[in-house]
Amino acid sequence: MTDRLSKVTCQRSVLVNNILEAQLVAEIAKSDISTKNELEVRYEDAVTNFQTFRELDNQIIGLTSSLGDKEFKTQDEIRSKTA
């Protein structure tokens, strides 16, 4: 089970980074119109990434439910970064 948890957690971490990058581009685009095209290109990927993040996150919740509160709290902190 820990191998599966490690794999899914790694996949989710990659998505968290992608989501945070898209968020940064969106923040920059508010004041720099030249980045608007990049934001438009990233939008669909961001939506897909967030949907996949939620699916992986649900798997992690299931895998960590038997590991105790400490592990769940750790995963909840990661989850809160993308909320």
PyMOL Python script that loads the backbone (N, CA, C, O; Angstrom):
from pymol import cmd

cmd.read_pdbstr("""\
ATOM      1  N   MET A   1       0.815  -1.194   0.000  1.00  0.00           N
ATOM      2  CA  MET A   1       0.000   0.000   0.000  1.00  0.00           C
ATOM      3  C   MET A   1       0.859   1.259   0.000  1.00  0.00           C
ATOM      4  O   MET A   1       0.479   2.248  -0.627  1.00  0.00           O
ATOM      5  N   THR A   2       2.003   1.257   0.680  1.00  0.00           N
ATOM      6  CA  THR A   2       2.830   2.459   0.702  1.00  0.00           C
ATOM      7  C   THR A   2       3.423   2.780  -0.657  1.00  0.00           C
ATOM      8  O   THR A   2       3.629   3.954  -0.964  1.00  0.00           O
ATOM      9  N   ASP A   3       3.708   1.777  -1.487  1.00  0.00           N
ATOM     10  CA  ASP A   3       4.188   2.052  -2.841  1.00  0.00           C
ATOM     11  C   ASP A   3       3.121   2.784  -3.644  1.00  0.00           C
ATOM     12  O   ASP A   3       3.414   3.742  -4.359  1.00  0.00           O
ATOM     13  N   ARG A   4       1.897   2.327  -3.521  1.00  0.00           N
ATOM     14  CA  ARG A   4       0.776   2.979  -4.224  1.00  0.00           C
ATOM     15  C   ARG A   4       0.588   4.408  -3.711  1.00  0.00           C
ATOM     16  O   ARG A   4       0.391   5.334  -4.498  1.00  0.00           O
ATOM     17  N   LEU A   5       0.648   4.582  -2.398  1.00  0.00           N
ATOM     18  CA  LEU A   5       0.504   5.907  -1.809  1.00  0.00           C
ATOM     19  C   LEU A   5       1.622   6.831  -2.286  1.00  0.00           C
ATOM     20  O   LEU A   5       1.372   7.991  -2.610  1.00  0.00           O
ATOM     21  N   SER A   6       2.841   6.327  -2.329  1.00  0.00           N
ATOM     22  CA  SER A   6       3.973   7.140  -2.796  1.00  0.00           C
ATOM     23  C   SER A   6       3.793   7.564  -4.246  1.00  0.00           C
ATOM     24  O   SER A   6       4.050   8.715  -4.601  1.00  0.00           O
ATOM     25  N   LYS A   7       3.352   6.637  -5.077  1.00  0.00           N
ATOM     26  CA  LYS A   7       3.160   6.932  -6.495  1.00  0.00           C
ATOM     27  C   LYS A   7       2.072   7.986  -6.698  1.00  0.00           C
ATOM     28  O   LYS A   7       2.267   8.950  -7.437  1.00  0.00           O
ATOM     29  N   VAL A   8       0.941   7.800  -6.047  1.00  0.00           N
ATOM     30  CA  VAL A   8      -0.180   8.728  -6.210  1.00  0.00           C
ATOM     31  C   VAL A   8       0.179  10.094  -5.616  1.00  0.00           C
ATOM     32  O   VAL A   8      -0.183  11.127  -6.179  1.00  0.00           O
ATOM     33  N   THR A   9       0.881  10.102  -4.492  1.00  0.00           N
ATOM     34  CA  THR A   9       1.296  11.359  -3.874  1.00  0.00           C
ATOM     35  C   THR A   9       2.261  12.117  -4.778  1.00  0.00           C
ATOM     36  O   THR A   9       2.174  13.340  -4.887  1.00  0.00           O
ATOM     37  N   CYS A  10       3.166  11.414  -5.418  1.00  0.00           N
ATOM     38  CA  CYS A  10       4.101  12.039  -6.357  1.00  0.00           C
ATOM     39  C   CYS A  10       3.345  12.637  -7.546  1.00  0.00           C
ATOM     40  O   CYS A  10       3.614  13.767  -7.954  1.00  0.00           O
ATOM     41  N   GLN A  11       2.415  11.884  -8.088  1.00  0.00           N
ATOM     42  CA  GLN A  11       1.621  12.387  -9.210  1.00  0.00           C
ATOM     43  C   GLN A  11       0.850  13.640  -8.800  1.00  0.00           C
ATOM     44  O   GLN A  11       0.775  14.607  -9.559  1.00  0.00           O
ATOM     45  N   ARG A  12       0.282  13.617  -7.603  1.00  0.00           N
ATOM     46  CA  ARG A  12      -0.462  14.779  -7.129  1.00  0.00           C
ATOM     47  C   ARG A  12       0.466  15.972  -6.924  1.00  0.00           C
ATOM     48  O   ARG A  12       0.078  17.106  -7.208  1.00  0.00           O
ATOM     49  N   SER A  13       1.670  15.741  -6.443  1.00  0.00           N
ATOM     50  CA  SER A  13       2.632  16.830  -6.230  1.00  0.00           C
ATOM     51  C   SER A  13       2.986  17.532  -7.532  1.00  0.00           C
ATOM     52  O   SER A  13       3.118  18.755  -7.566  1.00  0.00           O
ATOM     53  N   VAL A  14       3.140  16.766  -8.594  1.00  0.00           N
ATOM     54  CA  VAL A  14       3.409  17.349  -9.908  1.00  0.00           C
ATOM     55  C   VAL A  14       2.243  18.247 -10.319  1.00  0.00           C
ATOM     56  O   VAL A  14       2.447  19.348 -10.831  1.00  0.00           O
ATOM     57  N   LEU A  15       1.040  17.773 -10.094  1.00  0.00           N
ATOM     58  CA  LEU A  15      -0.139  18.570 -10.443  1.00  0.00           C
ATOM     59  C   LEU A  15      -0.244  19.829  -9.590  1.00  0.00           C
ATOM     60  O   LEU A  15      -0.632  20.886 -10.089  1.00  0.00           O
ATOM     61  N   VAL A  16       0.098  19.725  -8.307  1.00  0.00           N
ATOM     62  CA  VAL A  16       0.086  20.905  -7.436  1.00  0.00           C
ATOM     63  C   VAL A  16       1.022  21.964  -8.007  1.00  0.00           C
ATOM     64  O   VAL A  16       0.664  23.139  -8.081  1.00  0.00           O
ATOM     65  N   ASN A  17       2.214  21.550  -8.408  1.00  0.00           N
ATOM     66  CA  ASN A  17       3.164  22.495  -8.999  1.00  0.00           C
ATOM     67  C   ASN A  17       2.609  23.134 -10.270  1.00  0.00           C
ATOM     68  O   ASN A  17       2.750  24.340 -10.473  1.00  0.00           O
ATOM     69  N   ASN A  18       1.987  22.335 -11.115  1.00  0.00           N
ATOM     70  CA  ASN A  18       1.390  22.858 -12.352  1.00  0.00           C
ATOM     71  C   ASN A  18       0.263  23.842 -12.055  1.00  0.00           C
ATOM     72  O   ASN A  18       0.145  24.873 -12.716  1.00  0.00           O
ATOM     73  N   ILE A  19      -0.558  23.526 -11.067  1.00  0.00           N
ATOM     74  CA  ILE A  19      -1.662  24.406 -10.696  1.00  0.00           C
ATOM     75  C   ILE A  19      -1.124  25.719 -10.139  1.00  0.00           C
ATOM     76  O   ILE A  19      -1.631  26.791 -10.469  1.00  0.00           O
ATOM     77  N   LEU A  20      -0.105  25.636  -9.301  1.00  0.00           N
ATOM     78  CA  LEU A  20       0.481  26.854  -8.726  1.00  0.00           C
ATOM     79  C   LEU A  20       1.156  27.713  -9.799  1.00  0.00           C
ATOM     80  O   LEU A  20       1.120  28.941  -9.718  1.00  0.00           O
ATOM     81  N   GLU A  21       1.766  27.082 -10.797  1.00  0.00           N
ATOM     82  CA  GLU A  21       2.340  27.825 -11.926  1.00  0.00           C
ATOM     83  C   GLU A  21       1.246  28.571 -12.691  1.00  0.00           C
ATOM     84  O   GLU A  21       1.412  29.741 -13.036  1.00  0.00           O
ATOM     85  N   ALA A  22       0.139  27.896 -12.952  1.00  0.00           N
ATOM     86  CA  ALA A  22      -0.976  28.527 -13.659  1.00  0.00           C
ATOM     87  C   ALA A  22      -1.532  29.691 -12.853  1.00  0.00           C
ATOM     88  O   ALA A  22      -1.903  30.723 -13.412  1.00  0.00           O
ATOM     89  N   GLN A  23      -1.586  29.520 -11.544  1.00  0.00           N
ATOM     90  CA  GLN A  23      -2.060  30.597 -10.675  1.00  0.00           C
ATOM     91  C   GLN A  23      -1.120  31.808 -10.764  1.00  0.00           C
ATOM     92  O   GLN A  23      -1.576  32.951 -10.802  1.00  0.00           O
ATOM     93  N   LEU A  24       0.167  31.556 -10.796  1.00  0.00           N
ATOM     94  CA  LEU A  24       1.148  32.637 -10.913  1.00  0.00           C
ATOM     95  C   LEU A  24       0.982  33.376 -12.240  1.00  0.00           C
ATOM     96  O   LEU A  24       1.012  34.606 -12.272  1.00  0.00           O
ATOM     97  N   VAL A  25       0.809  32.640 -13.321  1.00  0.00           N
ATOM     98  CA  VAL A  25       0.598  33.259 -14.635  1.00  0.00           C
ATOM     99  C   VAL A  25      -0.675  34.109 -14.608  1.00  0.00           C
ATOM    100  O   VAL A  25      -0.707  35.201 -15.176  1.00  0.00           O
ATOM    101  N   ALA A  26      -1.711  33.613 -13.956  1.00  0.00           N
ATOM    102  CA  ALA A  26      -2.967  34.367 -13.864  1.00  0.00           C
ATOM    103  C   ALA A  26      -2.767  35.661 -13.075  1.00  0.00           C
ATOM    104  O   ALA A  26      -3.309  36.703 -13.445  1.00  0.00           O
ATOM    105  N   GLU A  27      -2.006  35.600 -12.010  1.00  0.00           N
ATOM    106  CA  GLU A  27      -1.732  36.800 -11.217  1.00  0.00           C
ATOM    107  C   GLU A  27      -0.943  37.821 -12.031  1.00  0.00           C
ATOM    108  O   GLU A  27      -1.227  39.017 -11.977  1.00  0.00           O
ATOM    109  N   ILE A  28       0.046  37.347 -12.781  1.00  0.00           N
ATOM    110  CA  ILE A  28       0.850  38.244 -13.617  1.00  0.00           C
ATOM    111  C   ILE A  28      -0.007  38.851 -14.725  1.00  0.00           C
ATOM    112  O   ILE A  28       0.141  40.026 -15.060  1.00  0.00           O
ATOM    113  N   ALA A  29      -0.898  38.048 -15.286  1.00  0.00           N
ATOM    114  CA  ALA A  29      -1.743  38.511 -16.391  1.00  0.00           C
ATOM    115  C   ALA A  29      -2.683  39.645 -15.972  1.00  0.00           C
ATOM    116  O   ALA A  29      -3.146  40.412 -16.817  1.00  0.00           O
ATOM    117  N   LYS A  30      -2.961  39.751 -14.681  1.00  0.00           N
ATOM    118  CA  LYS A  30      -3.811  40.845 -14.204  1.00  0.00           C
ATOM    119  C   LYS A  30      -3.199  42.206 -14.516  1.00  0.00           C
ATOM    120  O   LYS A  30      -3.914  43.171 -14.787  1.00  0.00           O
ATOM    121  N   SER A  31      -1.867  42.277 -14.475  1.00  0.00           N
ATOM    122  CA  SER A  31      -1.204  43.567 -14.681  1.00  0.00           C
ATOM    123  C   SER A  31      -0.329  43.617 -15.932  1.00  0.00           C
ATOM    124  O   SER A  31       0.151  44.686 -16.310  1.00  0.00           O
ATOM    125  N   ASP A  32      -0.121  42.469 -16.574  1.00  0.00           N
ATOM    126  CA  ASP A  32       0.742  42.424 -17.760  1.00  0.00           C
ATOM    127  C   ASP A  32      -0.017  41.755 -18.900  1.00  0.00           C
ATOM    128  O   ASP A  32      -0.074  40.529 -18.988  1.00  0.00           O
ATOM    129  N   ILE A  33      -0.591  42.564 -19.758  1.00  0.00           N
ATOM    130  CA  ILE A  33      -1.439  42.060 -20.840  1.00  0.00           C
ATOM    131  C   ILE A  33      -0.675  41.127 -21.787  1.00  0.00           C
ATOM    132  O   ILE A  33      -1.286  40.295 -22.457  1.00  0.00           O
ATOM    133  N   SER A  34       0.646  41.258 -21.845  1.00  0.00           N
ATOM    134  CA  SER A  34       1.431  40.419 -22.754  1.00  0.00           C
ATOM    135  C   SER A  34       1.405  38.947 -22.343  1.00  0.00           C
ATOM    136  O   SER A  34       1.725  38.083 -23.160  1.00  0.00           O
ATOM    137  N   THR A  35       1.037  38.645 -21.113  1.00  0.00           N
ATOM    138  CA  THR A  35       0.970  37.248 -20.675  1.00  0.00           C
ATOM    139  C   THR A  35      -0.428  36.649 -20.840  1.00  0.00           C
ATOM    140  O   THR A  35      -0.651  35.485 -20.505  1.00  0.00           O
ATOM    141  N   LYS A  36      -1.355  37.433 -21.351  1.00  0.00           N
ATOM    142  CA  LYS A  36      -2.736  36.953 -21.513  1.00  0.00           C
ATOM    143  C   LYS A  36      -2.798  35.727 -22.424  1.00  0.00           C
ATOM    144  O   LYS A  36      -3.536  34.784 -22.140  1.00  0.00           O
ATOM    145  N   ASN A  37      -2.036  35.732 -23.506  1.00  0.00           N
ATOM    146  CA  ASN A  37      -2.042  34.577 -24.422  1.00  0.00           C
ATOM    147  C   ASN A  37      -1.550  33.316 -23.728  1.00  0.00           C
ATOM    148  O   ASN A  37      -2.108  32.235 -23.915  1.00  0.00           O
ATOM    149  N   GLU A  38      -0.494  33.465 -22.920  1.00  0.00           N
ATOM    150  CA  GLU A  38       0.012  32.304 -22.186  1.00  0.00           C
ATOM    151  C   GLU A  38      -1.045  31.781 -21.214  1.00  0.00           C
ATOM    152  O   GLU A  38      -1.200  30.571 -21.047  1.00  0.00           O
ATOM    153  N   LEU A  39      -1.757  32.686 -20.584  1.00  0.00           N
ATOM    154  CA  LEU A  39      -2.822  32.290 -19.665  1.00  0.00           C
ATOM    155  C   LEU A  39      -3.918  31.522 -20.400  1.00  0.00           C
ATOM    156  O   LEU A  39      -4.404  30.506 -19.902  1.00  0.00           O
ATOM    157  N   GLU A  40      -4.300  31.990 -21.557  1.00  0.00           N
ATOM    158  CA  GLU A  40      -5.339  31.306 -22.339  1.00  0.00           C
ATOM    159  C   GLU A  40      -4.899  29.897 -22.731  1.00  0.00           C
ATOM    160  O   GLU A  40      -5.696  28.960 -22.703  1.00  0.00           O
ATOM    161  N   VAL A  41      -3.638  29.759 -23.092  1.00  0.00           N
ATOM    162  CA  VAL A  41      -3.107  28.446 -23.475  1.00  0.00           C
ATOM    163  C   VAL A  41      -3.117  27.500 -22.277  1.00  0.00           C
ATOM    164  O   VAL A  41      -3.427  26.317 -22.418  1.00  0.00           O
ATOM    165  N   ARG A  42      -2.782  28.020 -21.107  1.00  0.00           N
ATOM    166  CA  ARG A  42      -2.696  27.185 -19.900  1.00  0.00           C
ATOM    167  C   ARG A  42      -4.062  26.865 -19.283  1.00  0.00           C
ATOM    168  O   ARG A  42      -4.176  25.937 -18.482  1.00  0.00           O
ATOM    169  N   TYR A  43      -5.081  27.619 -19.647  1.00  0.00           N
ATOM    170  CA  TYR A  43      -6.376  27.474 -18.974  1.00  0.00           C
ATOM    171  C   TYR A  43      -6.926  26.045 -19.035  1.00  0.00           C
ATOM    172  O   TYR A  43      -7.267  25.470 -18.001  1.00  0.00           O
ATOM    173  N   GLU A  44      -7.013  25.478 -20.221  1.00  0.00           N
ATOM    174  CA  GLU A  44      -7.568  24.123 -20.347  1.00  0.00           C
ATOM    175  C   GLU A  44      -6.727  23.112 -19.580  1.00  0.00           C
ATOM    176  O   GLU A  44      -7.264  22.211 -18.936  1.00  0.00           O
ATOM    177  N   ASP A  45      -5.407  23.263 -19.650  1.00  0.00           N
ATOM    178  CA  ASP A  45      -4.549  22.361 -18.891  1.00  0.00           C
ATOM    179  C   ASP A  45      -4.795  22.506 -17.392  1.00  0.00           C
ATOM    180  O   ASP A  45      -4.807  21.516 -16.660  1.00  0.00           O
ATOM    181  N   ALA A  46      -4.991  23.732 -16.947  1.00  0.00           N
ATOM    182  CA  ALA A  46      -5.238  23.977 -15.520  1.00  0.00           C
ATOM    183  C   ALA A  46      -6.529  23.305 -15.061  1.00  0.00           C
ATOM    184  O   ALA A  46      -6.580  22.725 -13.977  1.00  0.00           O
ATOM    185  N   VAL A  47      -7.560  23.385 -15.880  1.00  0.00           N
ATOM    186  CA  VAL A  47      -8.834  22.744 -15.536  1.00  0.00           C
ATOM    187  C   VAL A  47      -8.649  21.234 -15.453  1.00  0.00           C
ATOM    188  O   VAL A  47      -9.097  20.603 -14.496  1.00  0.00           O
ATOM    189  N   THR A  48      -7.994  20.662 -16.443  1.00  0.00           N
ATOM    190  CA  THR A  48      -7.734  19.216 -16.450  1.00  0.00           C
ATOM    191  C   THR A  48      -6.870  18.819 -15.260  1.00  0.00           C
ATOM    192  O   THR A  48      -7.140  17.822 -14.591  1.00  0.00           O
ATOM    193  N   ASN A  49      -5.826  19.609 -15.002  1.00  0.00           N
ATOM    194  CA  ASN A  49      -4.942  19.310 -13.869  1.00  0.00           C
ATOM    195  C   ASN A  49      -5.704  19.315 -12.552  1.00  0.00           C
ATOM    196  O   ASN A  49      -5.478  18.458 -11.698  1.00  0.00           O
ATOM    197  N   PHE A  50      -6.605  20.275 -12.384  1.00  0.00           N
ATOM    198  CA  PHE A  50      -7.352  20.349 -11.142  1.00  0.00           C
ATOM    199  C   PHE A  50      -8.295  19.167 -10.992  1.00  0.00           C
ATOM    200  O   PHE A  50      -8.452  18.638  -9.891  1.00  0.00           O
ATOM    201  N   GLN A  51      -8.923  18.748 -12.078  1.00  0.00           N
ATOM    202  CA  GLN A  51      -9.808  17.582 -12.025  1.00  0.00           C
ATOM    203  C   GLN A  51      -9.013  16.329 -11.662  1.00  0.00           C
ATOM    204  O   GLN A  51      -9.444  15.525 -10.835  1.00  0.00           O
ATOM    205  N   THR A  52      -7.849  16.176 -12.288  1.00  0.00           N
ATOM    206  CA  THR A  52      -7.002  15.020 -11.993  1.00  0.00           C
ATOM    207  C   THR A  52      -6.489  15.083 -10.561  1.00  0.00           C
ATOM    208  O   THR A  52      -6.414  14.063  -9.876  1.00  0.00           O
ATOM    209  N   PHE A  53      -6.132  16.298 -10.106  1.00  0.00           N
ATOM    210  CA  PHE A  53      -5.704  16.479  -8.718  1.00  0.00           C
ATOM    211  C   PHE A  53      -6.774  15.959  -7.765  1.00  0.00           C
ATOM    212  O   PHE A  53      -6.464  15.229  -6.824  1.00  0.00           O
ATOM    213  N   ARG A  54      -8.025  16.327  -8.001  1.00  0.00           N
ATOM    214  CA  ARG A  54      -9.116  15.892  -7.122  1.00  0.00           C
ATOM    215  C   ARG A  54      -9.246  14.364  -7.112  1.00  0.00           C
ATOM    216  O   ARG A  54      -9.463  13.767  -6.057  1.00  0.00           O
ATOM    217  N   GLU A  55      -9.116  13.739  -8.270  1.00  0.00           N
ATOM    218  CA  GLU A  55      -9.205  12.273  -8.350  1.00  0.00           C
ATOM    219  C   GLU A  55      -8.081  11.620  -7.555  1.00  0.00           C
ATOM    220  O   GLU A  55      -8.313  10.689  -6.784  1.00  0.00           O
ATOM    221  N   LEU A  56      -6.860  12.117  -7.749  1.00  0.00           N
ATOM    222  CA  LEU A  56      -5.716  11.571  -7.007  1.00  0.00           C
ATOM    223  C   LEU A  56      -5.863  11.844  -5.512  1.00  0.00           C
ATOM    224  O   LEU A  56      -5.543  10.992  -4.683  1.00  0.00           O
ATOM    225  N   ASP A  57      -6.340  13.016  -5.182  1.00  0.00           N
ATOM    226  CA  ASP A  57      -6.527  13.379  -3.785  1.00  0.00           C
ATOM    227  C   ASP A  57      -7.519  12.449  -3.103  1.00  0.00           C
ATOM    228  O   ASP A  57      -7.313  12.046  -1.958  1.00  0.00           O
ATOM    229  N   ASN A  58      -8.584  12.111  -3.798  1.00  0.00           N
ATOM    230  CA  ASN A  58      -9.551  11.163  -3.238  1.00  0.00           C
ATOM    231  C   ASN A  58      -8.916   9.795  -3.013  1.00  0.00           C
ATOM    232  O   ASN A  58      -9.211   9.129  -2.020  1.00  0.00           O
ATOM    233  N   GLN A  59      -8.049   9.373  -3.928  1.00  0.00           N
ATOM    234  CA  GLN A  59      -7.337   8.106  -3.742  1.00  0.00           C
ATOM    235  C   GLN A  59      -6.444   8.172  -2.509  1.00  0.00           C
ATOM    236  O   GLN A  59      -6.369   7.219  -1.734  1.00  0.00           O
ATOM    237  N   ILE A  60      -5.765   9.310  -2.335  1.00  0.00           N
ATOM    238  CA  ILE A  60      -4.873   9.474  -1.188  1.00  0.00           C
ATOM    239  C   ILE A  60      -5.666   9.455   0.115  1.00  0.00           C
ATOM    240  O   ILE A  60      -5.228   8.863   1.102  1.00  0.00           O
ATOM    241  N   ILE A  61      -6.821  10.095   0.120  1.00  0.00           N
ATOM    242  CA  ILE A  61      -7.663  10.067   1.316  1.00  0.00           C
ATOM    243  C   ILE A  61      -8.007   8.623   1.676  1.00  0.00           C
ATOM    244  O   ILE A  61      -7.940   8.232   2.841  1.00  0.00           O
ATOM    245  N   GLY A  62      -8.372   7.846   0.677  1.00  0.00           N
ATOM    246  CA  GLY A  62      -8.686   6.442   0.919  1.00  0.00           C
ATOM    247  C   GLY A  62      -7.493   5.656   1.430  1.00  0.00           C
ATOM    248  O   GLY A  62      -7.625   4.833   2.335  1.00  0.00           O
ATOM    249  N   LEU A  63      -6.327   5.911   0.847  1.00  0.00           N
ATOM    250  CA  LEU A  63      -5.124   5.177   1.245  1.00  0.00           C
ATOM    251  C   LEU A  63      -4.624   5.595   2.629  1.00  0.00           C
ATOM    252  O   LEU A  63      -4.052   4.781   3.352  1.00  0.00           O
ATOM    253  N   THR A  64      -4.836   6.850   2.997  1.00  0.00           N
ATOM    254  CA  THR A  64      -4.329   7.322   4.290  1.00  0.00           C
ATOM    255  C   THR A  64      -5.326   7.154   5.430  1.00  0.00           C
ATOM    256  O   THR A  64      -4.974   7.350   6.593  1.00  0.00           O
ATOM    257  N   SER A  65      -6.552   6.797   5.112  1.00  0.00           N
ATOM    258  CA  SER A  65      -7.568   6.685   6.157  1.00  0.00           C
ATOM    259  C   SER A  65      -7.187   5.664   7.224  1.00  0.00           C
ATOM    260  O   SER A  65      -7.597   5.787   8.379  1.00  0.00           O
ATOM    261  N   SER A  66      -6.417   4.674   6.847  1.00  0.00           N
ATOM    262  CA  SER A  66      -6.018   3.651   7.812  1.00  0.00           C
ATOM    263  C   SER A  66      -4.662   3.938   8.454  1.00  0.00           C
ATOM    264  O   SER A  66      -4.198   3.162   9.289  1.00  0.00           O
ATOM    265  N   LEU A  67      -4.018   5.057   8.069  1.00  0.00           N
ATOM    266  CA  LEU A  67      -2.678   5.348   8.583  1.00  0.00           C
ATOM    267  C   LEU A  67      -2.666   6.312   9.769  1.00  0.00           C
ATOM    268  O   LEU A  67      -1.607   6.583  10.334  1.00  0.00           O
ATOM    269  N   GLY A  68      -3.809   6.821  10.141  1.00  0.00           N
ATOM    270  CA  GLY A  68      -3.892   7.666  11.324  1.00  0.00           C
ATOM    271  C   GLY A  68      -3.987   9.142  11.014  1.00  0.00           C
ATOM    272  O   GLY A  68      -3.835   9.571   9.870  1.00  0.00           O
ATOM    273  N   ASP A  69      -4.242   9.907  12.060  1.00  0.00           N
ATOM    274  CA  ASP A  69      -4.485  11.344  11.941  1.00  0.00           C
ATOM    275  C   ASP A  69      -3.277  12.120  11.433  1.00  0.00           C
ATOM    276  O   ASP A  69      -3.441  13.062  10.657  1.00  0.00           O
ATOM    277  N   LYS A  70      -2.071  11.751  11.849  1.00  0.00           N
ATOM    278  CA  LYS A  70      -0.879  12.509  11.457  1.00  0.00           C
ATOM    279  C   LYS A  70      -0.721  12.532   9.941  1.00  0.00           C
ATOM    280  O   LYS A  70      -0.507  13.594   9.356  1.00  0.00           O
ATOM    281  N   GLU A  71      -0.823  11.378   9.307  1.00  0.00           N
ATOM    282  CA  GLU A  71      -0.681  11.304   7.845  1.00  0.00           C
ATOM    283  C   GLU A  71      -1.813  12.048   7.152  1.00  0.00           C
ATOM    284  O   GLU A  71      -1.599  12.727   6.148  1.00  0.00           O
ATOM    285  N   PHE A  72      -3.021  11.916   7.696  1.00  0.00           N
ATOM    286  CA  PHE A  72      -4.149  12.627   7.095  1.00  0.00           C
ATOM    287  C   PHE A  72      -3.931  14.138   7.178  1.00  0.00           C
ATOM    288  O   PHE A  72      -4.207  14.850   6.212  1.00  0.00           O
ATOM    289  N   LYS A  73      -3.443  14.634   8.308  1.00  0.00           N
ATOM    290  CA  LYS A  73      -3.189  16.069   8.462  1.00  0.00           C
ATOM    291  C   LYS A  73      -2.116  16.549   7.489  1.00  0.00           C
ATOM    292  O   LYS A  73      -2.223  17.644   6.938  1.00  0.00           O
ATOM    293  N   THR A  74      -1.100  15.747   7.280  1.00  0.00           N
ATOM    294  CA  THR A  74      -0.054  16.087   6.316  1.00  0.00           C
ATOM    295  C   THR A  74      -0.656  16.239   4.926  1.00  0.00           C
ATOM    296  O   THR A  74      -0.374  17.213   4.227  1.00  0.00           O
ATOM    297  N   GLN A  75      -1.473  15.291   4.529  1.00  0.00           N
ATOM    298  CA  GLN A  75      -2.099  15.334   3.209  1.00  0.00           C
ATOM    299  C   GLN A  75      -3.097  16.486   3.114  1.00  0.00           C
ATOM    300  O   GLN A  75      -3.252  17.083   2.048  1.00  0.00           O
ATOM    301  N   ASP A  76      -3.770  16.802   4.210  1.00  0.00           N
ATOM    302  CA  ASP A  76      -4.732  17.900   4.221  1.00  0.00           C
ATOM    303  C   ASP A  76      -4.033  19.244   4.013  1.00  0.00           C
ATOM    304  O   ASP A  76      -4.592  20.141   3.381  1.00  0.00           O
ATOM    305  N   GLU A  77      -2.823  19.389   4.537  1.00  0.00           N
ATOM    306  CA  GLU A  77      -2.045  20.615   4.316  1.00  0.00           C
ATOM    307  C   GLU A  77      -1.746  20.798   2.833  1.00  0.00           C
ATOM    308  O   GLU A  77      -1.850  21.908   2.311  1.00  0.00           O
ATOM    309  N   ILE A  78      -1.381  19.737   2.163  1.00  0.00           N
ATOM    310  CA  ILE A  78      -1.102  19.795   0.719  1.00  0.00           C
ATOM    311  C   ILE A  78      -2.386  20.168  -0.025  1.00  0.00           C
ATOM    312  O   ILE A  78      -2.374  21.006  -0.927  1.00  0.00           O
ATOM    313  N   ARG A  79      -3.474  19.541   0.365  1.00  0.00           N
ATOM    314  CA  ARG A  79      -4.765  19.796  -0.264  1.00  0.00           C
ATOM    315  C   ARG A  79      -5.154  21.260  -0.138  1.00  0.00           C
ATOM    316  O   ARG A  79      -5.696  21.842  -1.077  1.00  0.00           O
ATOM    317  N   SER A  80      -4.881  21.856   1.011  1.00  0.00           N
ATOM    318  CA  SER A  80      -5.288  23.241   1.270  1.00  0.00           C
ATOM    319  C   SER A  80      -4.531  24.248   0.404  1.00  0.00           C
ATOM    320  O   SER A  80      -5.010  25.365   0.213  1.00  0.00           O
ATOM    321  N   LYS A  81      -3.373  23.883  -0.119  1.00  0.00           N
ATOM    322  CA  LYS A  81      -2.607  24.778  -0.984  1.00  0.00           C
ATOM    323  C   LYS A  81      -3.326  25.064  -2.295  1.00  0.00           C
ATOM    324  O   LYS A  81      -3.104  26.108  -2.909  1.00  0.00           O
ATOM    325  N   THR A  82      -4.178  24.156  -2.723  1.00  0.00           N
ATOM    326  CA  THR A  82      -4.836  24.314  -4.014  1.00  0.00           C
ATOM    327  C   THR A  82      -6.288  24.754  -3.886  1.00  0.00           C
ATOM    328  O   THR A  82      -6.987  24.909  -4.887  1.00  0.00           O
ATOM    329  N   ALA A  83      -6.728  24.949  -2.678  1.00  0.00           N
ATOM    330  CA  ALA A  83      -8.132  25.350  -2.473  1.00  0.00           C
ATOM    331  C   ALA A  83      -8.365  26.796  -2.826  1.00  0.00           C
ATOM    332  O   ALA A  83      -9.488  27.287  -2.709  1.00  0.00           O
TER     333      ALA A  83
END
""", "prot")
cmd.dss("prot")
cmd.show_as("cartoon", "prot")
cmd.util.cbc("prot")
cmd.orient("prot")
